Amino acid sequence: QVQLVESGGGLVQPGGSLRLSCEVSGRTLDNYLIGWFRQAPGKERERVSCITGNDGTVYYEDAVKGRFTISSDNERNTVFLQMNSLNPEDTAVYYCAADALFPVSASTPSVAARLRCQLSKFDYWGQGAQVTVSS
């Protein structure tokens, strides 16, 4: 059984930064795809970013590209989401999720990461961390 625990949320002013952590237990990151998602009040959950546990290949949605950075520390079995230049539209509950890596046919590792991020069912979810961007 895979368990995920998020931490690092909070209140930040527009233009500020936060780093979320997702500690994974029960399995090693090497065999999993880890994704970050968010859900704002009254809106559907949306995908933010993913990282492939075995090779660190990453994928970002356009809304966060250039501002957010996903990374992993496989020795600590932890995935991070560094969020910079935050704006009020980033306010949401942020969730990390895990899915076992599955084969994809892709021309490059980046394309493979995008396909996995978009197609994964993400069977395991954390409890969520609130991020509020407000002055």
Secondary structure, DSSP 4 states (H G I P E B T S, - for coil): --EEEEE--EEE-TT--EEEEEEEESS-GGGEEEEEEEE-TTS--EEEEEEETTT--EEE-TTTTTTEEEEEETTTTEEEEEE-S--GGG-EEEEEEEEE------SSHHHHHHHHHHH----EE---EEEEE--
